[in-house]
Amino acid sequence: MRHRFIFTPCTTLGLVLFPTLALAADSQCVDSGTTAWMLISTALVLLMVPGLAMFYGGLVRSKNVLGTMMHSYVSMAVIGVLWVVCGFSLTFGKSILGGVIGWNPDYFMLKGIDETITNGVPEYVLAMFQGKFAIITPALISGALAERIYFRGYVLFIVLWFLVVYSPLCHWIWAPDGWLFNAGANGVIDLAGGLVIHVSAGVSALVAALFLGPRQGYPKTAMHPNNLVMTMMGAGLLWVGWFGFNAGSTMQSGLETARALTMTQISAASGALTWLLIEAIVFRKATSLGFVSGILAGLVVITPAAGVVQPMGALALGAASSIVCYFALIMKMRLGYDDSLDCFGIHGVGSGLGVLLLSFFIRDSWMAKASEAAGRTWTAFDQLQVQLLGMGVTIALAASATLLICVIVEKTVGFRLDQQSEFDGLDKSLHGESGYGIAEH
């Protein structure tokens, strides 16, 4: 998603035949190929939200399946509206307040972009593409809070989290005048949200899970997934959607797009295969849950790195992520905290690993440009320092702000579900419905 707002020249047949029209039409020329790809990418990223809902929904007990899926779906409405009202302006507007946040009156209510073409793409398309990232990020956090929160509390939580955590972080890392965008020789490398999305969501998920405490009966009571078939279908949708997630973040339809898409596929496959091998060694069997965990481990680790690494790097990152995430889940069980659906253990840990390890797999052409910008030889360890800066800032903001938000939500509308409602389940107590029309056993 790293991009700079510049206008591209019009190359339509009409302007070739009538060059005198070029000056008048230049700023309004639409690159139909890039625009078509960005429209597809926008739809693919939106597809990830129901994919996430299915992934999470299948992992909880049947009495909580609808409530859990609603946590993903409601973000489409709440954050979808907030993004139009102020989110796009806060994230991609010009820096204000010393660079803490952005603001552009033209982006407020999207009122000033009705005829704007940016890099050959209508700015409406770019705004909607970026808005899908804003929608799915707080939905990821819900995986750590599953089966034990009020719906109203969750809605207030994601509103505050979007305004206080996501918007500033997105501005710092992705806006052209963001201070982390311009750190070091060529900025913090975070193509599609290793820091902005996965590390921030993972750290916030951990903090919120610790604040809420474990579910009733955890870890002594067995809490089996209600529908692993649905979880596998959700994982498949996420894998497909991730091509729009990463390749769309190049904001073009060309060589960089092909690179990002290819590395995404390679890393996901590597992660899935590595998790299968781990289970084959440890358990002498391959589980569907392990397989989809490996898919996600491979996808999250390549998210920041897909634009700068080559196939060997993608293979290595996918394998490393599965190994590290596997042990992160073991540590969760030993430490006893209840990150219900492993948001921190996979999204936070896996993507954080990618943010740092990518420094050692960057293609030579990128490093050459960084060296030119720095006026000296730019090394992997130089870039690692920039990545560590981004990681530290992300963790500090997400952890501190999330703790404050949790306190505010709990003291106002309530966050942790009361015992009887938790026992009855989210579907019955909060939504008055049943996911499967059967009683919980």
C-alpha positions in Angstrom: 0.0 0.0 0.0 3.0 2.3 -0.2 2.2 4.8 -2.9 2.7 8.4 -3.9 -0.1 10.5 -5.4 1.0 11.5 -8.8 -0.9 11.8 -12.1 0.1 9.5 -15.0 0.0 10.7 -18.6 -2.9 9.7 -20.8 -2.0 7.3 -23.6 -5.4 6.7 -25.2 -5.7 6.6 -29.0 -7.5 9.9 -29.1 -4.7 11.7 -27.5 -2.2 10.1 -29.8 -4.2 11.3 -32.8 -5.0 14.7 -31.3 -2.1 15.7 -29.0 -3.5 19.2 -28.5 -6.1 17.5 -26.2 -3.5 16.1 -23.9 -3.1 19.0 -21.6 -6.8 19.3 -21.0 -7.4 15.5 -20.5 -4.2 14.5 -18.7 -5.5 14.8 -15.1 -8.7 13.0 -16.0 -7.2 10.0 -17.9 -8.2 6.6 -16.4 -5.9 3.7 -16.8 -8.6 1.0 -17.4 -6.2 -1.9 -16.8 -5.0 -0.7 -13.4 -8.5 0.4 -12.4 -9.9 -3.0 -13.3 -7.3 -4.7 -11.2 -7.9 -2.4 -8.2 -11.7 -3.0 -8.5 -11.0 -6.7 -8.4 -8.6 -6.3 -5.5 -11.1 -4.3 -3.5 -13.7 -7.1 -4.0 -11.1 -9.7 -3.0 -10.2 -8.0 0.2 -13.9 -7.6 1.1 -14.3 -11.3 0.4 -11.8 -11.9 3.3 -14.3 -10.6 5.8 -16.9 -13.3 5.3 -13.9 -15.7 5.0 -12.7 -14.6 8.4 -16.2 -14.9 9.8 -16.4 -18.5 8.6 -12.9 -19.2 9.8 -13.6 -17.9 13.3 -17.3 -19.1 13.4 -16.3 -22.7 12.8 -13.8 -22.7 15.7 -16.1 -21.7 18.5 -18.9 -23.7 20.2 -22.2 -24.0 18.4 -23.9 -21.7 20.9 -21.6 -18.9 19.9 -21.3 -19.3 16.1 -23.6 -16.5 15.1 -22.3 -14.0 17.7 -18.7 -14.7 16.6 -19.5 -14.3 12.9 -21.3 -11.1 13.7 -18.1 -9.7 15.2 -16.6 -9.8 11.7 -19.7 -8.7 9.8 -20.6 -5.7 11.9 -17.2 -4.2 11.2 -18.3 -3.9 7.6 -21.0 -1.6 8.7 -19.5 0.3 11.6 -16.0 0.9 10.1 -17.4 1.1 6.6 -19.3 4.2 7.7 -16.5 5.7 9.8 -14.1 5.3 6.9 -16.2 7.5 4.7 -17.0 10.1 7.4 -13.4 10.6 8.6 -11.2 7.6 8.3 -9.8 8.2 4.9 -9.0 11.8 5.9 -7.4 10.8 9.1 -5.2 8.2 7.5 -4.2 9.7 4.1 -4.7 13.4 4.7 -1.7 15.7 5.1 0.0 15.4 8.5 -1.3 17.7 11.3 -0.5 17.9 15.0 3.1 17.4 14.4 2.5 14.3 12.3 0.4 12.4 14.9 -2.5 12.1 12.4 -3.6 13.3 9.0 -6.4 15.4 7.7 -7.7 16.6 4.4 -11.1 18.4 4.2 -11.5 17.0 0.7 -11.5 13.5 2.1 -14.1 14.3 4.8 -17.2 12.4 3.7 -15.2 11.8 0.4 -16.7 15.1 -0.7 -13.7 16.4 -2.6 -12.8 13.3 -4.7 -15.8 13.0 -7.0 -13.8 13.8 -10.1 -10.3 12.9 -8.9 -8.1 10.5 -10.8 -4.9 9.4 -9.0 -2.2 7.4 -10.8 -4.8 6.6 -13.5 -7.3 5.3 -11.0 -10.4 7.1 -9.7 -9.7 8.0 -6.2 -13.1 6.5 -5.1 -11.5 3.1 -6.0 -8.4 3.8 -3.9 -10.5 5.0 -1.0 -12.7 1.9 -1.1 -9.7 -0.5 -1.4 -8.0 1.1 1.6 -11.3 1.1 3.5 -11.5 -2.7 3.3 -8.2 -2.9 5.2 -9.7 -0.7 7.9 -12.7 -3.0 8.1 -10.9 -6.3 8.5 -8.3 -5.2 11.0 -10.5 -4.8 14.1 -12.4 -7.9 13.1 -9.2 -9.9 13.5 -9.0 -8.8 17.2 -12.4 -10.5 17.8 -10.8 -13.9 17.6 -9.0 -13.3 20.9 -12.2 -12.1 22.6 -14.5 -14.9 21.3 -17.4 -16.3 23.4 -17.3 -13.8 26.3 -18.0 -10.1 25.3 -21.1 -8.0 24.9 -22.0 -7.1 21.4 -22.5 -3.4 22.3 -19.1 -3.4 24.1 -17.4 -4.9 21.0 -18.9 -2.2 18.7 -17.7 0.6 20.9 -14.3 -1.1 21.2 -13.7 -1.3 17.4 -14.9 2.4 17.0 -12.4 3.6 19.5 -9.6 1.3 18.3 -10.1 2.4 14.7 -9.8 6.1 15.7 -7.0 5.8 18.3 -4.8 2.9 17.0 -5.5 2.1 13.3 -5.8 5.6 11.9 -2.6 7.1 13.4 -0.6 4.0 12.6 -1.8 3.8 9.1 -0.9 7.4 8.6 2.6 7.0 10.0 3.4 4.0 7.8 1.4 4.4 4.6 0.7 8.1 4.1 3.3 9.8 1.8 4.2 12.3 4.6 4.0 9.8 7.4 7.2 9.8 9.5 7.7 6.0 9.4 7.0 6.0 5.6 10.1 8.2 5.3 12.2 6.6 8.0 15.7 5.4 7.0 16.7 5.2 3.4 13.3 4.2 2.0 10.9 3.9 4.9 9.6 1.0 7.0 8.8 -1.9 4.6 5.2 -2.9 5.1 3.5 -3.6 1.8 0.1 -4.7 2.9 -0.1 -4.4 6.7 2.3 -6.6 8.6 2.5 -3.7 11.2 -0.5 -1.7 10.4 -2.9 -4.7 10.4 -1.5 -7.9 11.9 1.0 -6.8 14.5 -1.3 -4.1 15.8 -4.3 -6.4 15.9 -2.3 -9.2 17.4 -0.9 -7.1 20.2 -4.2 -5.5 20.9 -5.9 -8.9 20.9 -3.4 -10.1 23.6 -3.9 -7.1 25.8 -7.7 -7.3 25.5 -7.7 -11.1 26.2 -5.6 -10.5 29.3 -7.9 -7.7 30.4 -11.0 -9.8 30.0 -9.7 -13.0 31.5 -10.4 -16.5 30.3 -13.7 -18.0 29.3 -15.6 -19.9 32.0 -14.1 -23.3 32.4 -10.9 -22.5 30.4 -8.6 -24.4 30.1 -10.0 -27.4 32.0 -13.3 -27.6 30.0 -13.0 -28.9 26.5 -14.1 -26.3 24.0 -14.2 -28.1 20.7 -14.8 -26.3 17.3 -18.4 -26.7 16.1 -17.6 -26.9 12.4 -14.2 -27.4 11.0 -15.6 -27.8 7.5 -16.7 -24.1 7.7 -13.3 -23.1 9.1 -11.6 -24.8 6.1 -13.9 -23.0 3.7 -13.1 -19.7 5.5 -9.4 -20.4 5.2 -9.8 -21.0 1.4 -11.6 -17.7 1.0 -8.9 -15.9 3.0 -6.2 -17.4 0.8 -8.0 -16.3 -2.4 -8.7 -12.8 -0.9 -5.1 -12.4 0.1 -4.0 -12.0 -3.5 -6.0 -8.8 -3.6 -4.7 -7.9 -0.1 -1.0 -8.1 -1.1 -0.9 -7.8 -4.9 -3.5 -5.0 -4.8 -1.4 -3.1 -2.4 1.2 -2.4 -5.1 -1.4 0.1 -6.4 -0.6 -0.8 -10.0 -1.0 -3.7 -12.5 2.5 -4.6 -13.5 5.8 -6.2 -12.5 5.4 -5.3 -8.8 1.9 -6.8 -8.8 3.2 -10.0 -10.3 5.9 -10.2 -7.7 3.6 -9.7 -4.7 1.1 -12.2 -6.0 3.7 -14.8 -6.6 5.4 -14.4 -3.2 2.0 -14.6 -1.5 1.2 -18.0 -3.1 4.7 -19.4 -2.4 4.7 -18.4 1.3 1.2 -19.7 1.9 2.0 -23.0 0.4 5.3 -23.2 2.3 3.6 -22.4 5.6 0.9 -25.0 5.1 3.4 -27.7 4.1 5.6 -26.9 7.0 2.8 -27.2 9.5 1.8 -30.5 8.0 5.4 -31.8 8.5 5.4 -30.6 12.1 2.2 -32.5 12.8 3.5 -35.5 11.0 6.6 -35.6 13.2 4.8 -34.7 16.5 1.4 -36.4 16.1 1.9 -38.9 13.3 -1.2 -37.4 11.6 -2.2 -34.3 9.6 -5.1 -32.3 11.0 -7.3 -29.9 9.1 -6.9 -27.3 11.8 -3.2 -27.5 11.6 -3.3 -27.2 7.8 -5.4 -24.0 7.9 -3.2 -22.6 10.7 -0.2 -23.2 8.4 -1.9 -21.4 5.6 -2.5 -18.4 7.8 1.0 -18.4 9.1 2.4 -18.3 5.6 0.0 -15.6 4.6 0.6 -13.2 7.5 4.4 -13.5 7.3 4.6 -12.5 3.7 2.1 -9.6 4.0 4.8 -7.0 4.8 7.4 -8.6 2.6 5.7 -9.6 -0.6 6.9 -6.5 -2.5 10.7 -6.9 -1.7 11.5 -10.6 -1.4 12.1 -13.2 -4.0 10.8 -16.9 -4.2 13.6 -18.3 -2.0 12.8 -15.7 0.6 9.1 -16.4 0.4 9.7 -20.1 1.0 11.9 -19.4 3.9 9.5 -16.9 5.5 6.5 -19.3 5.2 8.4 -22.2 6.8 9.8 -20.0 9.6 6.4 -18.6 10.3 4.8 -21.9 10.8 7.5 -23.2 13.1 7.5 -20.0 15.2 3.7 -19.8 15.3 3.4 -23.5 16.3 5.6 -22.9 19.3 3.8 -19.7 20.1 0.6 -21.7 20.4 2.3 -24.2 22.7 3.5 -21.3 24.9 -0.1 -20.0 25.1 -1.2 -23.3 26.6 1.7 -23.3 29.0 1.1 -19.7 30.1 -2.7 -20.2 30.3 -4.0 -16.9 28.8 -7.1 -17.3 26.7 -6.4 -15.9 23.2 -9.4 -17.9 22.1 -8.7 -18.2 18.3 -5.0 -17.4 18.4 -5.0 -13.9 16.9 -1.8 -13.0 18.7 -0.2 -16.4 18.3 -0.6 -16.4 14.5 -1.3 -12.8 13.2 0.8 -11.0 15.7 3.7 -13.4 16.0 3.8 -14.5 12.3 3.5 -11.1 10.8 5.9 -9.6 13.3 8.4 -12.3 12.3 8.0 -11.3 8.6 8.5 -7.6 9.4 11.9 -8.3 10.8 13.2 -11.3 8.8 12.4 -9.6 5.4 15.4 -7.4 6.0 17.6 -10.4 5.1 15.8 -11.4 1.9 15.4 -8.1 0.1 16.1 -8.2 -3.6 19.2 -6.4 -4.8 17.4 -3.8 -6.9 15.5 -2.5 -3.9 18.7 -2.3 -1.8 20.5 -0.5 -4.6 17.8 2.2 -4.6 18.0 2.4 -0.9 21.7 2.9 -1.0 21.3 5.6 -3.6 18.8 7.4 -1.4 21.0 7.0 1.7 24.1 8.2 -0.1 26.0 5.1 1.2 25.8 1.3 1.1 22.5 0.3 2.7 22.7 -3.1 4.4 20.2 -5.6 5.7 21.1 -4.6 9.3 20.4 -0.9 8.5 17.0 -1.9 7.3 16.5 -4.1 10.3 16.9 -1.1 12.5 14.2 0.7 10.6 11.9 -2.4 10.9 12.6 -2.6 14.6 11.6 1.0 15.0 8.3 0.4 13.3 7.8 -2.7 15.4 8.5 -0.9 18.6 6.2 2.0 17.8 3.4 -0.4 16.7 3.6 -2.5 19.9 3.7 0.6 22.1 0.8 2.3 20.6 -1.4 -0.8 20.2 -0.7 -2.1 23.8 -1.2 1.2 25.7 -4.2 2.4 23.7 -6.0 -0.9 23.8 -5.7 -1.1 27.6 -7.1 2.3 27.9 -9.9 1.5 25.5 -10.8 -1.7 27.4 -11.1 0.3 30.6 -13.4 2.9 28.9 -15.6 0.2 27.3 -15.9 -1.8 30.5 -16.8 1.3 32.6 -19.4 2.6 30.1 -21.4 0.0 28.2 -19.8 -3.1 29.6 -17.3 -5.4 27.9 -17.1 -8.8 29.7 -20.3 -10.8 29.4 -22.1 -11.7 32.6 -21.8 -15.3 33.7 -25.3 -16.5 32.9 -25.2 -14.9 29.4 -21.8 -16.5 28.7 -23.1 -19.9 29.8 -26.2 -19.6 27.6 -24.1 -18.4 24.7 -23.9 -15.3 22.5 -26.4 -16.5 20.0 -29.3 -16.9 22.5 -28.4 -14.3 25.1 -27.4 -11.4 22.8 -29.0 -12.1 19.4 -32.0 -14.3 20.2 -31.1 -16.8 17.6 -29.6 -20.3 17.1 -27.0 -21.0 14.4 -28.0 -24.5 13.7 -31.5 -24.7 15.2 -30.3 -27.2 17.8 -29.5 -27.0 21.5 -25.9 -26.8 22.7 -24.8 -30.1 24.3 
